[in-house]
């Protein structure tokens, strides 16, 4: 996995966490759920990159 991909996935995860916390604080379930979804997407992208790396070696 390239360093750029790792950084992008980490940034997406942190943005999702921030969105989730904002949604919780504001009482906005939609924003909270959107943040959780963003985190899950980031985790899936990260897992996909790890699978690609495993097949390269």
Buried (B, 14 or more C-beta within 10 A) or exposed (E): BEEEBEEBBEEBBEBBBEBBEBBEEEEBEEBBEBBBEBBEBBBEBBEEBEEEEEEEE
